[in-house]
Amino acid sequence: MYTKINAENSKIIEEMYCTKMYSAKRIGFELNLNEKTVLRYLKNKGLTRPVGKNYKYMCNEHFFSNIDSEEKAY
């Protein structure tokens, strides 16, 4: 038997996954849901992320495009 995700949790899951870039495992932990339940919900909604991207650390990829400070020079 599958766990039903209510409307309140569905909005929270979508925000955590798409905006905050949380993993399904972390979302499940935060909402007391099984990771597979979260993954199934995301798959059914068609919510995916680009393959090959690592979202563990957020960074500014253009930080060194313009080296205009001593901090960037080192």
C-alpha positions in Angstrom: 0.0 0.0 0.0 1.3 3.4 -1.0 1.4 6.5 1.3 -0.8 9.3 0.0 0.6 12.7 -0.2 -1.8 15.5 0.8 -2.1 18.9 -0.9 -0.1 20.6 1.8 2.8 18.2 1.6 2.8 18.3 -2.2 3.4 22.0 -2.3 6.2 21.6 0.3 7.8 18.8 -1.6 7.8 20.8 -4.9 9.3 23.9 -3.1 12.0 21.8 -1.4 12.9 19.9 -4.5 12.7 22.7 -7.1 13.6 25.8 -5.2 15.8 24.7 -2.3 17.3 21.8 -4.3 16.8 19.2 -1.5 17.3 15.6 -2.3 14.4 13.1 -2.1 16.1 11.5 0.9 16.2 14.8 2.8 12.6 15.7 1.9 11.5 12.3 3.1 13.4 12.8 6.4 12.0 16.3 6.9 8.3 15.3 6.2 8.5 11.8 7.7 8.0 10.1 4.4 9.8 7.3 2.7 12.3 8.4 0.1 10.7 6.2 -2.5 7.3 7.8 -1.9 8.9 11.2 -2.6 10.6 9.9 -5.7 7.4 8.4 -7.0 5.5 11.6 -6.4 8.2 13.7 -8.2 8.2 11.2 -11.2 4.4 11.3 -11.4 4.5 15.1 -11.5 7.2 15.1 -14.1 9.6 17.1 -11.9 13.2 16.4 -12.9 16.6 18.0 -12.7 19.3 18.1 -15.4 21.4 14.9 -15.4 25.0 15.3 -14.3 24.5 18.3 -12.1 25.7 18.1 -8.6 23.5 20.3 -6.3 25.2 19.5 -3.1 27.0 22.8 -3.1 25.7 26.0 -4.7 28.3 28.3 -6.2 28.6 31.3 -8.4 30.2 29.8 -11.6 31.0 33.3 -12.9 32.8 34.5 -9.8 36.2 34.6 -11.6 34.9 36.0 -14.9 35.9 39.5 -13.8 38.9 39.5 -11.5 38.4 43.0 -10.0 39.4 42.5 -6.4 42.4 41.2 -4.4 40.3 38.3 -3.1 39.5 37.0 -6.5 43.2 37.3 -7.6 44.2 34.8 -5.0 
